[in-house]
Amino acid sequence: MKSEQIDKWLRSLKVARRTRNGTLTSVRTLFSSAKSRSNLPKTNITEAHVLNKSKVGNTDTLIFEPALMR
């Protein structure tokens, strides 16, 4: 699997950049798990680790108090 294929798949998901970054993290974890179980060579960098995360713009973090949630 090539990094271009992973990138194309991530972009096809039509989700927010933050969600795409989270999905990329999950894919990287999958590859790391495969390396730790000797399903992939431990010395090679995986294609998922070559990809850069999407840049996410500054967003305001909102904190809701319990009274506002009713």
NUKE-653079 format. One record per atom (N, C-alpha, C): z, x, y; atom name; residue in three letters. Coordinates in steps of 0.2 Angstrom, whole numbers, plus 5000, padded with zeros to 4 digits. Each point is the difference from the previous one (the first is absolute). Example, Ala and Ser with C-alpha at 12.3 -4.5 7.8 and 13.67 -1.06 7.14 Angstrom:
<recs>
+------+------+------+-------+--------+
|    Z |    X |    Y | atome | residu |
+------+------+------+-------+--------+
| 5039 | 5066 | 4972 |     N |    Ala |
| 5000 | 4996 | 5006 |    CA |    Ala |
| 5000 | 5004 | 5006 |     C |    Ala |
| 4996 | 4998 | 5005 |     N |    Ser |
| 5001 | 5004 | 5006 |    CA |    Ser |
| 5003 | 4996 | 5005 |     C |    Ser |
+------+------+------+-------+--------+
</recs>
This chain:
<recs>
+------+------+------+-------+--------+
|    Z |    X |    Y | atome | residu |
+------+------+------+-------+--------+
| 5000 | 5004 | 4994 |     N |    Met |
| 5000 | 4996 | 5006 |    CA |    Met |
| 5000 | 5004 | 5006 |     C |    Met |
| 4996 | 4999 | 5005 |     N |    Lys |
| 4999 | 5004 | 5006 |    CA |    Lys |
| 5004 | 4997 | 5006 |     C |    Lys |
| 5002 | 5004 | 5005 |     N |    Ser |
| 5003 | 4997 | 5005 |    CA |    Ser |
| 4996 | 4995 | 5004 |     C |    Ser |
| 4994 | 5001 | 5000 |     N |    Glu |
| 4995 | 4995 | 5004 |    CA |    Glu |
| 5001 | 4993 | 4996 |     C |    Glu |
| 5000 | 5000 | 4994 |     N |    Gln |
| 5001 | 4994 | 4996 |    CA |    Gln |
| 5007 | 4996 | 5002 |     C |    Gln |
| 5005 | 5004 | 5000 |     N |    Ile |
| 5006 | 4997 | 5002 |    CA |    Ile |
| 5000 | 4998 | 5007 |     C |    Ile |
| 4997 | 5003 | 5005 |     N |    Asp |
| 5000 | 4998 | 5007 |    CA |    Asp |
| 4996 | 4994 | 5000 |     C |    Asp |
| 4994 | 5000 | 4997 |     N |    Lys |
| 4996 | 4994 | 5000 |    CA |    Lys |
| 5004 | 4994 | 4998 |     C |    Lys |
| 5004 | 5000 | 4994 |     N |    Trp |
| 5003 | 4995 | 4997 |    CA |    Trp |
| 5006 | 4998 | 5005 |     C |    Trp |
| 5003 | 5005 | 5003 |     N |    Leu |
| 5006 | 4998 | 5005 |    CA |    Leu |
| 4997 | 4996 | 5006 |     C |    Leu |
| 4994 | 5002 | 5002 |     N |    Arg |
| 4997 | 4997 | 5006 |    CA |    Arg |
| 4998 | 4993 | 4998 |     C |    Arg |
| 4998 | 4999 | 4994 |     N |    Ser |
| 4997 | 4993 | 4998 |    CA |    Ser |
| 5006 | 4995 | 4999 |     C |    Ser |
| 5006 | 5002 | 5000 |     N |    Leu |
| 5006 | 4995 | 5000 |    CA |    Leu |
| 5000 | 4996 | 5005 |     C |    Leu |
| 4998 | 5001 | 5006 |     N |    Lys |
| 5000 | 4996 | 5006 |    CA |    Lys |
| 5007 | 4998 | 5002 |     C |    Lys |
| 5005 | 5006 | 5000 |     N |    Val |
| 5007 | 4999 | 5002 |    CA |    Val |
| 5001 | 5004 | 5006 |     C |    Val |
| 5006 | 4999 | 5003 |     N |    Ala |
| 5002 | 5004 | 5006 |    CA |    Ala |
| 5001 | 5008 | 4998 |     C |    Ala |
| 4999 | 5004 | 5005 |     N |    Arg |
| 5000 | 5007 | 4998 |    CA |    Arg |
| 5007 | 5002 | 4997 |     C |    Arg |
| 5005 | 4997 | 5002 |     N |    Arg |
| 5007 | 5002 | 4998 |    CA |    Arg |
| 5000 | 4998 | 4992 |     C |    Arg |
| 4997 | 4994 | 4998 |     N |    Thr |
| 5000 | 4998 | 4993 |    CA |    Thr |
| 4995 | 5005 | 4996 |     C |    Thr |
| 4995 | 5002 | 5003 |     N |    Arg |
| 4995 | 5005 | 4997 |    CA |    Arg |
| 5004 | 5006 | 4999 |     C |    Arg |
| 5004 | 5003 | 5005 |     N |    Asn |
| 5004 | 5006 | 4999 |    CA |    Asn |
| 5005 | 4999 | 4994 |     C |    Asn |
| 5003 | 4994 | 5000 |     N |    Gly |
| 5005 | 4999 | 4994 |    CA |    Gly |
| 4996 | 5000 | 4993 |     C |    Gly |
| 4994 | 4997 | 5000 |     N |    Thr |
| 4997 | 5000 | 4994 |    CA |    Thr |
| 4997 | 5007 | 4998 |     C |    Thr |
| 4998 | 5004 | 5005 |     N |    Leu |
| 4999 | 5007 | 4999 |    CA |    Leu |
| 5006 | 5004 | 4997 |     C |    Leu |
| 5006 | 4998 | 5003 |     N |    Thr |
| 5006 | 5004 | 4997 |    CA |    Thr |
| 5001 | 4998 | 4993 |     C |    Thr |
| 4999 | 4993 | 4998 |     N |    Ser |
| 5000 | 4998 | 4993 |    CA |    Ser |
| 4995 | 5004 | 4995 |     C |    Ser |
| 4994 | 5000 | 5003 |     N |    Val |
| 4995 | 5004 | 4996 |    CA |    Val |
| 5002 | 5007 | 4999 |     C |    Val |
| 5003 | 5003 | 5005 |     N |    Arg |
| 5002 | 5007 | 4999 |    CA |    Arg |
| 5006 | 5001 | 4995 |     C |    Arg |
| 5004 | 4995 | 5001 |     N |    Thr |
| 5006 | 5000 | 4995 |    CA |    Thr |
| 4997 | 4999 | 4993 |     C |    Thr |
| 4995 | 4996 | 4999 |     N |    Leu |
| 4997 | 4999 | 4993 |    CA |    Leu |
| 4997 | 5007 | 4998 |     C |    Leu |
| 4997 | 5003 | 5004 |     N |    Phe |
| 4997 | 5007 | 4998 |    CA |    Phe |
| 5005 | 5005 | 4999 |     C |    Phe |
| 5006 | 5000 | 5004 |     N |    Ser |
| 5005 | 5005 | 4999 |    CA |    Ser |
| 5004 | 4998 | 4993 |     C |    Ser |
| 5000 | 4994 | 4998 |     N |    Ser |
| 5003 | 4998 | 4994 |    CA |    Ser |
| 4996 | 5002 | 4994 |     C |    Ser |
| 4994 | 5000 | 5001 |     N |    Ala |
| 4995 | 5002 | 4995 |    CA |    Ala |
| 5001 | 5007 | 4999 |     C |    Ala |
| 5000 | 5004 | 5005 |     N |    Lys |
| 5001 | 5007 | 5000 |    CA |    Lys |
| 5007 | 5002 | 4996 |     C |    Lys |
| 5005 | 4997 | 5002 |     N |    Ser |
| 5007 | 5001 | 4997 |    CA |    Ser |
| 5000 | 4999 | 4993 |     C |    Ser |
| 4995 | 4995 | 4997 |     N |    Arg |
| 5000 | 4998 | 4993 |    CA |    Arg |
| 4995 | 5004 | 4997 |     C |    Arg |
| 4997 | 5005 | 5003 |     N |    Ser |
| 4995 | 5005 | 4997 |    CA |    Ser |
| 4993 | 4996 | 4999 |     C |    Ser |
| 4999 | 4994 | 5003 |     N |    Asn |
| 4994 | 4997 | 4999 |    CA |    Asn |
| 4994 | 5003 | 5005 |     C |    Asn |
| 5003 | 5003 | 5005 |     N |    Leu |
| 4995 | 5004 | 5005 |    CA |    Leu |
| 5003 | 5007 | 5000 |     C |    Leu |
| 4995 | 5005 | 5002 |     N |    Pro |
| 5003 | 5007 | 5001 |    CA |    Pro |
| 5005 | 5000 | 5005 |     C |    Pro |
| 5005 | 5004 | 4999 |     N |    Lys |
| 5006 | 5000 | 5005 |    CA |    Lys |
| 4998 | 5005 | 5006 |     C |    Lys |
| 4995 | 5004 | 4999 |     N |    Thr |
| 4998 | 5005 | 5005 |    CA |    Thr |
| 4995 | 4998 | 5005 |     C |    Thr |
| 4997 | 4995 | 4998 |     N |    Asn |
| 4994 | 4997 | 5005 |    CA |    Asn |
| 5003 | 4995 | 5005 |     C |    Asn |
| 4997 | 5000 | 5006 |     N |    Ile |
| 5002 | 4995 | 5005 |    CA |    Ile |
| 4996 | 4994 | 4998 |     C |    Ile |
| 5003 | 4994 | 5000 |     N |    Thr |
| 4996 | 4994 | 4998 |    CA |    Thr |
| 4996 | 4998 | 5006 |     C |    Thr |
| 4995 | 4996 | 4999 |     N |    Glu |
| 4995 | 4997 | 5005 |    CA |    Glu |
| 5004 | 4996 | 5005 |     C |    Glu |
| 5005 | 4996 | 4997 |     N |    Ala |
| 5004 | 4996 | 5004 |    CA |    Ala |
| 5004 | 5004 | 5006 |     C |    Ala |
| 5002 | 5006 | 4998 |     N |    His |
| 5004 | 5004 | 5005 |    CA |    His |
| 4995 | 5003 | 5005 |     C |    His |
| 4994 | 5000 | 4999 |     N |    Val |
| 4995 | 5003 | 5005 |    CA |    Val |
| 4999 | 4995 | 5006 |     C |    Val |
| 5001 | 4993 | 4998 |     N |    Leu |
| 4998 | 4995 | 5005 |    CA |    Leu |
| 5006 | 5001 | 5006 |     C |    Leu |
| 4998 | 4998 | 5006 |     N |    Asn |
| 5004 | 5000 | 5005 |    CA |    Asn |
| 5002 | 4992 | 5001 |     C |    Asn |
| 5006 | 4999 | 5003 |     N |    Lys |
| 5003 | 4994 | 5001 |    CA |    Lys |
| 4996 | 4997 | 5006 |     C |    Lys |
| 4999 | 4993 | 5001 |     N |    Ser |
| 4997 | 4997 | 5006 |    CA |    Ser |
| 5005 | 5001 | 5005 |     C |    Ser |
| 4998 | 5001 | 5006 |     N |    Lys |
| 5004 | 5000 | 5006 |    CA |    Lys |
| 5002 | 4993 | 5002 |     C |    Lys |
| 5006 | 4999 | 5001 |     N |    Val |
| 5003 | 4994 | 5002 |    CA |    Val |
| 5002 | 5000 | 5007 |     C |    Val |
| 4998 | 4995 | 5004 |     N |    Gly |
| 5002 | 5000 | 5007 |    CA |    Gly |
| 5008 | 4999 | 5001 |     C |    Gly |
| 5002 | 5001 | 5006 |     N |    Asn |
| 5007 | 4999 | 5002 |    CA |    Asn |
| 5001 | 4992 | 4999 |     C |    Asn |
| 5005 | 4998 | 4997 |     N |    Thr |
| 5002 | 4993 | 4999 |    CA |    Thr |
| 5007 | 4999 | 5002 |     C |    Thr |
| 5002 | 4995 | 5003 |     N |    Asp |
| 5006 | 4998 | 5002 |    CA |    Asp |
| 5004 | 4997 | 4994 |     C |    Asp |
| 5006 | 5003 | 4999 |     N |    Thr |
| 5004 | 4997 | 4994 |    CA |    Thr |
| 5004 | 4995 | 5003 |     C |    Thr |
| 5000 | 4994 | 4997 |     N |    Leu |
| 5004 | 4994 | 5002 |    CA |    Leu |
| 5006 | 4999 | 4995 |     C |    Leu |
| 5006 | 4999 | 5003 |     N |    Ile |
| 5006 | 4999 | 4996 |    CA |    Ile |
| 5002 | 4992 | 5002 |     C |    Ile |
| 5000 | 4997 | 4994 |     N |    Phe |
| 5002 | 4993 | 5001 |    CA |    Phe |
| 5007 | 4999 | 4998 |     C |    Phe |
| 5004 | 4996 | 5004 |     N |    Glu |
| 5007 | 4999 | 4999 |    CA |    Glu |
| 5000 | 4993 | 4996 |     C |    Glu |
| 5005 | 5000 | 4995 |     N |    Pro |
| 5001 | 4994 | 4996 |    CA |    Pro |
| 4999 | 4993 | 5004 |     C |    Pro |
| 5002 | 5000 | 5006 |     N |    Ala |
| 5000 | 4993 | 5004 |    CA |    Ala |
| 4993 | 4999 | 5001 |     C |    Ala |
| 4995 | 5005 | 5001 |     N |    Leu |
| 4993 | 4999 | 5002 |    CA |    Leu |
| 4996 | 4998 | 4994 |     C |    Leu |
| 5003 | 5001 | 4994 |     N |    Met |
| 4996 | 4998 | 4994 |    CA |    Met |
| 5001 | 4993 | 4998 |     C |    Met |
| 5004 | 4996 | 5003 |     N |    Arg |
| 5001 | 4993 | 4998 |    CA |    Arg |
| 4995 | 4996 | 5003 |     C |    Arg |
+------+------+------+-------+--------+
</recs>
